[in-house]
């Protein structure tokens, strides 16, 4: 039996290359490959960087779907299903809106794959595929990652590794709390260390893709000394509360941590309260947390969102000024996105403030467009404010000035200018990007 894995792009513009900064390894595909028995022949095509050979013989197609890639995933599924090839879909978006995804696939898989993938494959081989497979949370001991499908593909030179899943914080806008039910679980450290030891031969920098590396600080501490002995560089995502624990930051730095992505979200405390992110202001707030990170030489990728109820026209420049003054390595200035299945989406729907019921499928929606009505600004003002914030932060003068704060680590400083230049060059390219392939000829083919 042959199984084809597909990673869909967000979309495609006619006669334009896909954005380079969006081309990281698709770790979910490697995880599914690791769960697939060796006797099943597998192929993999990444829609972001290659043409999908729809007429190539295959017995089934498996597509991992995120909300931003849903429209393109359904287009790809339609092409295969027109050729009589059964389609299987899973991933975050499928779990958040299973009824929608089930319209475009013979089978959907909700929840985590580790507990259900073998049953699904067995049914596929016996032609008894069921319409819905429900995965349960496991202790993550069954996670096996096989990156062999990535050979000869031109991904960004960063190795993606998962050390844990989930986050215990109840942020209103976050789909992670919905998918993982506000639980945090860590993978077996020995298993992760073996994976890293093997990947060190090929990568100089790793990104731990955990939703919150500091989801359980006490558990994280236990394996950092072993991680330090690998003598490798890594970056990750974590909640800001961990930046107030200096002993933890010291251990992070000693283990090779070079940078962290932190969701600051807003400088307005009323917004943070509405987001259920009061923990962002604890123990001296952002300034003290950033001072602690600088003390231990850990660079910061800060993220800010706009369109929340207490934002004004001044909010954009205030965030940019703050990020510049704090010397952030890079930063993101995006509109708030109401993902389906989140408390934010439910609240905006109840308040009749959604501009589209399913913005991710609407033909008129474009990337960077605000899909709801804010209280103090227009949707257009939020979109323009985000674009101008990026232009200011990634202006050449700002890049040069911030470089002084990021000069202390040679490896990070060497990569500082190329990374900032990449963001500088893609500001306009991202704005108005289509969801789905704008040249694709529909309609979408639904299951009957």
C-alpha positions as CSV (number, residue, x, y, z in Angstrom):
1,X,0.0,0.0,0.0
2,X,1.2,3.5,-0.8
3,X,0.3,6.5,1.4
4,X,0.9,10.1,0.3
5,X,1.4,12.8,2.9
6,X,0.7,16.4,1.9
7,X,1.5,19.6,3.7
8,X,-0.7,22.4,2.3
9,X,0.5,26.0,1.8
10,X,-1.5,28.9,3.2
11,X,-2.2,29.8,-0.5
12,X,-0.5,30.7,-3.7
13,X,-0.3,33.9,-5.7
14,X,-0.1,33.6,-9.5
15,X,3.5,33.6,-10.8
16,X,5.0,34.3,-7.3
17,X,7.3,32.2,-5.1
18,X,6.1,31.2,-1.7
19,X,7.4,33.3,1.3
20,X,10.7,32.0,2.5
21,X,10.0,32.7,6.2
22,X,7.0,30.3,6.0
23,X,9.1,27.3,4.9
24,X,10.0,25.4,8.1
25,X,10.0,21.7,8.4
26,X,6.4,20.4,8.9
27,X,7.0,18.4,12.1
28,X,3.5,16.8,12.1
29,X,4.4,15.0,8.9
30,X,7.6,13.5,10.4
31,X,5.6,12.4,13.5
32,X,3.0,10.6,11.3
33,X,5.8,9.0,9.3
34,X,7.3,7.8,12.5
35,X,4.0,6.1,13.5
36,X,3.7,4.4,10.0
37,X,4.8,0.8,9.7
38,X,7.8,0.2,7.4
39,X,5.8,-2.1,5.1
40,X,3.7,0.9,4.0
41,X,5.3,2.8,1.1
42,X,5.1,6.6,1.7
43,X,5.6,9.7,-0.3
44,X,5.5,13.3,0.8
45,X,4.8,16.6,-1.1
46,X,5.1,20.0,0.4
47,X,2.7,22.4,-1.4
48,X,4.8,25.4,-0.3
49,X,7.8,24.5,-2.5
50,X,6.8,21.9,-5.1
51,X,4.1,21.0,-7.5
52,X,1.8,18.1,-6.3
53,X,1.6,15.2,-8.8
54,X,-2.1,14.5,-8.4
55,X,-2.0,11.7,-11.1
56,X,0.8,9.8,-9.4
57,X,-0.6,6.4,-8.2
58,X,-1.4,6.3,-4.5
59,X,-3.9,4.4,-2.3
60,X,-4.7,7.3,0.0
61,X,-3.7,10.9,0.9
62,X,-3.2,12.2,4.4
63,X,-3.3,16.0,4.9
64,X,-2.5,17.9,8.1
65,X,-4.7,21.0,8.4
66,X,-4.3,24.3,10.2
67,X,-6.9,27.0,10.1
68,X,-4.8,29.2,7.8
69,X,-4.2,26.3,5.4
70,X,-7.8,24.8,5.5
71,X,-9.0,26.4,2.2
72,X,-5.9,25.1,0.3
73,X,-6.2,21.7,2.0
74,X,-9.8,21.4,0.8
75,X,-8.7,22.3,-2.8
76,X,-6.0,19.7,-2.7
77,X,-8.4,17.1,-1.3
78,X,-10.9,17.9,-4.1
79,X,-8.2,17.2,-6.7
80,X,-7.4,13.8,-5.3
81,X,-11.0,12.8,-4.6
82,X,-11.9,13.7,-8.3
83,X,-9.4,11.0,-9.2
84,X,-11.0,8.5,-6.8
85,X,-8.3,8.7,-4.1
86,X,-9.6,8.6,-0.5
87,X,-8.5,11.6,1.6
88,X,-7.7,11.5,5.4
89,X,-7.5,14.8,7.3
90,X,-6.2,15.6,10.8
91,X,-4.6,18.4,12.7
92,X,-5.6,21.4,14.8
93,X,-8.3,22.7,12.5
94,X,-9.9,19.4,12.0
95,X,-10.2,19.0,15.7
96,X,-11.6,22.5,16.1
97,X,-14.3,22.1,13.4
98,X,-14.7,18.4,12.6
99,X,-18.1,18.9,10.9
100,X,-16.5,21.2,8.3
101,X,-13.5,19.0,7.6
102,X,-15.6,15.9,7.2
103,X,-17.3,17.5,4.2
104,X,-14.0,17.2,2.2
105,X,-12.5,13.9,3.4
106,X,-13.4,10.2,3.5
107,X,-12.0,10.1,7.1
108,X,-11.0,12.7,9.7
109,X,-8.8,12.2,12.7
110,X,-9.4,14.5,15.7
111,X,-7.2,14.8,18.7
112,X,-3.7,13.2,18.8
113,X,-2.6,10.7,16.3
114,X,-0.4,8.5,18.5
115,X,-3.4,6.6,20.0
116,X,-5.3,6.0,16.8
117,X,-3.0,6.1,13.7
118,X,-2.4,2.3,13.6
119,X,-6.1,1.5,13.7
120,X,-6.8,4.0,10.9
121,X,-4.0,2.5,8.8
122,X,-5.3,-1.1,9.4
123,X,-8.8,-0.1,8.4
124,X,-7.4,1.6,5.3
125,X,-5.5,-1.5,4.2
126,X,-8.7,-3.6,4.7
127,X,-10.9,-1.0,3.0
128,X,-13.0,-0.5,6.1
129,X,-12.1,3.2,6.6
130,X,-14.4,4.9,9.2
131,X,-15.5,8.5,8.8
132,X,-14.2,9.7,12.2
133,X,-11.2,8.5,14.3
134,X,-10.9,10.1,17.8
135,X,-7.4,10.2,19.2
136,X,-6.9,10.4,23.0
137,X,-4.1,12.1,24.9
138,X,-1.2,9.8,25.7
139,X,1.9,10.0,27.8
140,X,3.9,10.8,24.6
141,X,6.0,7.7,24.9
142,X,4.7,6.6,21.5
143,X,6.1,9.7,19.7
144,X,8.5,8.6,17.0
145,X,9.8,11.2,14.6
146,X,11.1,10.1,11.1
147,X,12.4,13.0,9.0
148,X,13.5,10.8,6.1
149,X,10.7,12.4,4.0
150,X,12.4,15.8,4.2
151,X,15.5,14.8,2.3
152,X,16.3,17.2,-0.6
153,X,13.7,19.7,0.4
154,X,14.9,23.3,0.9
155,X,13.6,24.2,4.4
156,X,15.0,26.9,6.6
157,X,18.1,25.7,8.4
158,X,16.4,25.2,11.8
159,X,15.7,21.8,13.3
160,X,12.2,21.5,14.8
161,X,11.9,19.3,17.9
162,X,8.9,18.8,20.2
163,X,9.8,18.3,23.9
164,X,6.3,18.8,25.4
165,X,2.7,19.6,24.5
166,X,0.0,21.9,25.8
167,X,-0.2,24.9,28.1
168,X,-2.1,25.3,31.3
169,X,-3.0,29.0,30.8
170,X,-6.6,30.0,29.8
171,X,-5.8,32.7,27.2
172,X,-9.0,33.6,25.5
173,X,-7.7,33.7,21.9
174,X,-5.6,30.5,22.1
175,X,-6.6,27.3,20.3
176,X,-4.0,25.3,22.2
177,X,-6.1,25.3,25.4
178,X,-9.0,23.9,23.3
179,X,-7.0,21.2,21.6
180,X,-5.0,20.1,24.7
181,X,-7.7,20.9,27.3
182,X,-5.4,23.1,29.3
183,X,-3.0,20.2,30.1
184,X,0.8,20.2,29.8
185,X,2.7,17.0,29.2
186,X,6.4,16.5,28.6
187,X,8.1,13.9,26.4
188,X,10.6,11.5,27.9
189,X,13.8,13.5,28.1
190,X,16.0,10.5,27.1
191,X,13.9,10.1,24.0
192,X,14.3,13.8,23.1
193,X,18.0,13.8,23.8
194,X,18.5,10.8,21.4
195,X,16.6,12.7,18.8
196,X,18.7,15.8,19.3
197,X,22.0,13.8,19.2
198,X,21.0,12.4,15.8
199,X,19.9,15.7,14.4
200,X,23.0,17.6,15.6
201,X,24.8,16.1,12.6
202,X,22.6,18.1,10.3
203,X,21.5,21.3,12.1
204,X,23.3,24.2,13.9
205,X,20.2,25.6,15.6
206,X,17.1,23.9,17.0
207,X,13.6,25.3,17.7
208,X,11.7,23.5,20.4
209,X,8.2,24.0,19.1
210,X,6.4,23.4,22.5
211,X,3.4,25.6,23.0
212,X,5.0,26.6,26.3
213,X,8.5,25.2,27.2
214,X,7.9,26.5,30.7
215,X,4.6,24.7,31.0
216,X,6.0,23.0,34.0
217,X,9.2,24.7,35.2
218,X,10.2,22.0,37.7
219,X,10.0,19.3,35.1
220,X,11.9,21.4,32.6
221,X,14.8,21.9,35.1
222,X,15.4,18.2,35.5
223,X,16.8,17.6,32.0
224,X,18.5,20.9,31.3
225,X,21.8,19.7,32.7
226,X,21.7,16.7,30.2
227,X,20.8,19.1,27.4
228,X,23.8,21.3,28.3
229,X,26.1,18.4,27.8
230,X,25.0,18.2,24.1
231,X,26.7,21.6,23.6
232,X,24.0,22.8,21.1
233,X,22.1,26.0,20.4
234,X,18.3,26.2,20.7
235,X,15.4,28.6,20.8
236,X,11.8,28.0,22.1
237,X,8.5,29.5,23.0
238,X,7.5,30.2,26.6
239,X,5.2,32.2,28.8
240,X,6.7,35.3,30.4
241,X,6.2,34.1,34.0
242,X,9.3,32.0,33.6
243,X,11.4,35.1,32.9
244,X,11.0,36.1,36.6
245,X,12.7,32.9,37.7
246,X,16.4,33.8,37.4
247,X,17.7,30.4,38.4
248,X,15.6,28.8,35.6
249,X,16.9,31.4,33.1
250,X,20.5,30.6,34.2
251,X,19.9,27.0,33.5
252,X,18.4,27.8,30.1
253,X,21.4,29.8,29.1
254,X,23.8,27.1,30.3
255,X,22.0,24.5,28.3
256,X,22.3,26.4,25.1
257,X,19.2,28.5,24.9
258,X,19.8,31.5,22.7
259,X,16.4,33.0,22.4
260,X,12.8,32.7,23.4
261,X,9.5,33.7,21.7
262,X,7.2,35.4,24.2
263,X,3.7,36.5,23.7
264,X,3.5,40.0,25.2
265,X,0.3,40.6,23.2
266,X,-0.6,44.0,24.5
267,X,0.9,46.8,26.7
268,X,-2.6,47.7,27.9
269,X,-3.5,46.0,31.2
270,X,-7.3,46.1,30.4
271,X,-6.6,44.1,27.2
272,X,-4.5,41.6,29.1
273,X,-7.3,41.1,31.6
274,X,-9.8,40.5,28.8
275,X,-7.4,38.0,27.3
276,X,-7.1,36.2,30.6
277,X,-3.3,37.0,30.6
278,X,-3.0,38.8,33.9
279,X,0.1,36.7,34.6
280,X,1.9,38.9,32.0
281,X,2.0,41.7,34.5
282,X,3.3,39.8,37.5
283,X,6.5,40.6,39.5
284,X,7.4,43.8,37.9
285,X,5.9,43.1,34.5
286,X,7.5,43.2,31.1
287,X,10.5,45.4,31.8
288,X,11.8,43.3,34.7
289,X,11.3,40.1,32.8
290,X,13.2,41.5,29.8
291,X,16.0,42.7,32.0
292,X,16.4,39.2,33.4
293,X,16.5,37.7,30.0
294,X,19.2,40.2,28.9
295,X,21.2,39.4,32.0
296,X,21.5,35.8,30.9
297,X,22.1,36.6,27.2
298,X,18.8,35.2,25.9
299,X,17.4,37.1,22.9
300,X,13.7,37.8,22.6
301,X,11.2,37.4,19.8
302,X,8.3,39.4,21.0
303,X,4.8,39.1,19.6
304,X,2.1,41.8,19.8
305,X,-1.6,41.6,18.7
306,X,-4.0,44.4,17.9
307,X,-7.7,44.8,17.5
308,X,-8.6,44.0,21.1
309,X,-11.3,46.1,22.8
310,X,-9.0,48.7,24.4
311,X,-6.7,49.3,21.5
312,X,-6.5,52.8,19.9
313,X,-4.5,54.3,17.1
314,X,-1.6,54.9,19.5
315,X,-1.3,51.3,20.5
316,X,0.7,50.3,17.4
317,X,3.5,52.9,17.8
318,X,3.6,52.3,21.6
319,X,4.3,48.6,21.0
320,X,7.0,49.4,18.3
321,X,8.7,51.9,20.6
322,X,8.7,49.4,23.5
323,X,10.1,46.6,21.3
324,X,12.8,49.0,20.0
325,X,13.7,50.3,23.4
326,X,14.0,46.8,24.8
327,X,16.2,45.8,21.9
328,X,14.2,42.8,20.8
329,X,15.9,40.5,18.3
330,X,12.8,40.4,16.1
331,X,9.1,41.1,16.8
332,X,5.7,40.4,15.3
333,X,2.9,42.9,15.0
334,X,-0.3,41.1,14.0
335,X,-4.0,41.5,14.3
336,X,-5.9,39.4,16.8
337,X,-7.2,36.3,15.0
338,X,-10.4,34.6,16.3
339,X,-9.7,30.9,15.7
340,X,-12.7,28.6,15.6
341,X,-13.2,26.7,18.9
342,X,-11.7,29.4,21.1
343,X,-13.5,31.5,23.7
344,X,-12.6,34.6,21.7
345,X,-14.4,33.3,18.6
346,X,-17.5,32.3,20.7
347,X,-17.6,35.8,22.3
348,X,-17.3,37.7,19.1
349,X,-19.9,35.5,17.5
350,X,-22.3,36.1,20.4
351,X,-21.6,39.8,20.2
352,X,-22.3,39.7,16.4
353,X,-18.9,41.1,15.6
354,X,-17.6,38.6,13.1
355,X,-17.2,39.9,9.6
356,X,-17.2,36.4,8.2
357,X,-18.6,33.3,9.9
358,X,-15.8,31.2,8.4
359,X,-13.1,33.8,7.5
360,X,-10.6,31.0,6.6
361,X,-12.9,29.8,3.7
362,X,-14.3,33.2,2.5
363,X,-13.1,34.0,-1.0
364,X,-12.9,37.7,-0.1
365,X,-10.7,37.3,2.9
366,X,-7.0,37.9,2.7
367,X,-4.0,37.5,5.0
368,X,-3.5,40.4,7.4
369,X,-7.2,41.4,7.1
370,X,-9.1,41.7,10.5
371,X,-12.0,39.2,10.4
372,X,-14.0,40.9,13.1
373,X,-15.2,44.4,14.1
374,X,-13.1,46.0,16.9
375,X,-14.7,48.4,19.3
376,X,-12.5,51.6,18.9
377,X,-11.0,51.1,15.5
378,X,-12.1,50.1,12.0
379,X,-10.8,46.8,10.6
380,X,-8.9,48.7,8.0
381,X,-7.1,50.8,10.7
382,X,-6.0,47.7,12.4
383,X,-4.6,46.1,9.2
384,X,-2.8,49.3,8.3
385,X,-1.5,49.8,11.8
386,X,0.0,46.4,11.8
387,X,1.7,47.0,8.4
388,X,3.1,50.3,9.5
389,X,4.4,48.8,12.8
390,X,6.3,46.2,10.9
391,X,7.7,48.8,8.5
392,X,9.0,50.9,11.4
393,X,10.4,48.1,13.4
394,X,12.1,46.5,10.4
395,X,13.3,49.8,8.9
396,X,17.0,49.8,8.3
397,X,17.6,52.4,11.0
398,X,15.7,50.4,13.6
399,X,17.6,47.2,12.6
400,X,20.9,48.9,13.0
401,X,20.0,50.4,16.3
402,X,18.7,47.2,17.8
403,X,21.8,45.3,16.7
404,X,23.7,47.0,19.5
405,X,21.5,45.1,22.1
406,X,22.1,41.8,20.3
407,X,25.8,41.9,19.8
408,X,26.9,39.8,22.8
409,X,26.5,36.3,21.3
410,X,28.5,35.8,18.1
411,X,26.2,33.1,16.6
412,X,23.0,35.2,17.2
413,X,24.7,38.4,16.0
414,X,26.0,36.8,12.8
415,X,22.4,35.8,12.0
416,X,20.8,39.0,13.2
417,X,21.0,41.0,10.0
418,X,20.0,38.2,7.6
419,X,16.9,37.4,9.7
420,X,15.9,41.0,10.1
421,X,16.5,41.7,6.4
422,X,14.2,38.7,5.5
423,X,11.4,40.2,7.6
424,X,12.1,43.6,6.1
425,X,11.7,42.3,2.5
426,X,8.5,40.3,3.2
427,X,6.4,43.1,4.8
428,X,4.6,43.9,1.6
429,X,4.6,40.4,0.3
430,X,2.5,39.1,3.3
431,X,-0.1,41.8,3.1
432,X,-3.2,40.7,1.2
433,X,-1.9,37.2,0.7
434,X,-4.7,34.8,-0.5
435,X,-5.9,31.8,1.5
436,X,-5.9,29.0,-1.1
437,X,-4.5,29.0,-4.6
438,X,-6.0,32.0,-6.4
439,X,-5.6,30.2,-9.7
440,X,-7.5,27.1,-8.6
441,X,-10.7,26.3,-10.4
442,X,-13.5,25.1,-8.0
443,X,-15.9,24.2,-6.8
444,X,-14.7,22.1,-3.8
445,X,-15.8,18.5,-4.0
446,X,-17.8,17.5,-0.9
447,X,-18.4,14.0,0.4
448,X,-21.8,12.6,-0.4
